[in-house]
Amino acid sequence: PMLSIPNQLEGAYLGQDVSLECNTEAYPTSINYWTTEQGGMIVSGDKYESVMVDNGYSKFMLLKIRSLTKNDFGTYQCIAKNSLGETTGIIKLDEIPIPVS
Protein backbone atom coordinates (compact mmCIF):
# COMPACT_ATOMS: atom_id res chain seq x y z
CA PRO A 1 0.00 0.00 0.00
CA MET A 2 1.02 3.61 -0.63
CA LEU A 3 0.22 6.33 1.85
CA SER A 4 0.34 10.14 1.87
CA ILE A 5 -0.29 12.56 4.70
CA PRO A 6 -1.14 16.20 3.90
CA ASN A 7 0.01 17.45 7.35
CA GLN A 8 2.46 15.37 9.36
CA LEU A 9 2.37 17.95 12.14
CA GLU A 10 -0.89 19.36 13.50
CA GLY A 11 -1.30 21.94 16.23
CA ALA A 12 -4.39 22.58 18.35
CA TYR A 13 -5.57 24.22 21.56
CA LEU A 14 -6.79 22.39 24.65
CA GLY A 15 -10.55 21.83 24.42
CA GLN A 16 -10.58 22.21 20.63
CA ASP A 17 -11.72 19.57 18.11
CA VAL A 18 -9.14 18.53 15.53
CA SER A 19 -9.12 16.40 12.34
CA LEU A 20 -6.18 14.30 11.12
CA GLU A 21 -6.05 13.20 7.45
CA CYS A 22 -4.42 10.33 5.60
CA ASN A 23 -4.70 9.11 1.97
CA THR A 24 -3.97 5.54 0.90
CA GLU A 25 -3.81 3.58 -2.34
CA ALA A 26 -3.55 -0.19 -2.47
CA TYR A 27 -4.08 -3.15 -4.76
CA PRO A 28 -5.37 -5.53 -3.55
CA THR A 29 -7.54 -3.20 -1.49
CA SER A 30 -6.40 -2.59 2.04
CA ILE A 31 -7.78 -2.65 5.55
CA ASN A 32 -7.25 0.83 7.01
CA TYR A 33 -7.33 1.96 10.63
CA TRP A 34 -5.90 4.46 13.13
CA THR A 35 -3.82 3.74 16.24
CA THR A 36 -2.59 5.78 19.18
CA GLU A 37 1.02 6.26 20.25
CA GLN A 38 0.68 3.15 22.43
CA GLY A 39 -0.48 1.08 19.44
CA GLY A 40 -4.12 0.67 20.48
CA MET A 41 -6.65 0.69 17.64
CA ILE A 42 -8.95 3.72 17.70
CA VAL A 43 -12.67 3.05 17.46
CA SER A 44 -15.37 5.66 16.89
CA GLY A 45 -17.26 6.83 19.95
CA ASP A 46 -17.70 9.93 22.10
CA LYS A 47 -14.01 10.92 21.84
CA TYR A 48 -13.06 9.83 18.32
CA GLU A 49 -14.80 9.69 14.97
CA SER A 50 -13.07 7.68 12.26
CA VAL A 51 -14.35 8.45 8.75
CA MET A 52 -13.35 6.47 5.65
CA VAL A 53 -14.16 7.53 2.08
CA ASP A 54 -13.60 4.61 -0.27
CA ASN A 55 -12.88 5.28 -3.97
CA GLY A 56 -11.97 1.78 -5.09
CA TYR A 57 -8.21 1.40 -4.70
CA SER A 58 -7.79 4.75 -2.97
CA LYS A 59 -9.16 5.62 0.44
CA PHE A 60 -9.35 8.91 2.33
CA MET A 61 -9.05 8.51 6.10
CA LEU A 62 -10.13 11.18 8.56
CA LEU A 63 -9.81 10.99 12.34
CA LYS A 64 -11.76 13.58 14.34
CA ILE A 65 -10.69 14.02 17.96
CA ARG A 66 -13.15 15.93 20.13
CA SER A 67 -12.45 18.22 23.11
CA LEU A 68 -8.68 17.81 23.28
CA THR A 69 -7.09 17.12 26.65
CA LYS A 70 -3.38 16.93 27.57
CA ASN A 71 -3.53 13.15 27.06
CA ASP A 72 -4.59 13.56 23.41
CA PHE A 73 -1.36 15.23 22.30
CA GLY A 74 1.29 12.93 20.83
CA THR A 75 1.56 10.76 17.74
CA TYR A 76 -1.18 8.99 15.79
CA GLN A 77 -0.69 6.38 13.08
CA CYS A 78 -2.80 5.67 10.03
CA ILE A 79 -2.22 2.12 8.84
CA ALA A 80 -3.03 0.46 5.51
CA LYS A 81 -2.63 -3.31 5.39
CA ASN A 82 -3.20 -5.81 2.57
CA SER A 83 -1.93 -9.24 1.51
CA LEU A 84 1.28 -7.68 0.14
CA GLY A 85 2.27 -5.75 3.24
CA GLU A 86 1.62 -2.89 5.62
CA THR A 87 2.31 0.84 5.44
CA THR A 88 2.22 3.21 8.40
CA GLY A 89 1.95 7.00 8.38
CA ILE A 90 2.65 9.10 11.45
CA ILE A 91 0.98 12.37 12.42
CA LYS A 92 2.18 14.35 15.42
CA LEU A 93 -0.38 16.39 17.32
CA ASP A 94 1.14 19.25 19.34
CA GLU A 95 -0.47 21.60 21.81
CA ILE A 96 -0.59 25.28 20.88
CA PRO A 97 -0.39 27.42 24.02
CA ILE A 98 -3.45 29.62 24.48
CA PRO A 99 -2.34 33.25 24.18
CA VAL A 100 -2.64 35.27 27.37
CA SER A 101 -3.96 38.77 26.79
Secondary structure, DSSP 8 states (H G I E B T S, - for coil): -EEE-S-SEEEE-TT--EEEEEEEE-SS--EEEEE-TT--B---SSSEEEEEEEETTEEEEEEEE-S--GGG-EEEEEEEEETTEEEEEEEEEEE------
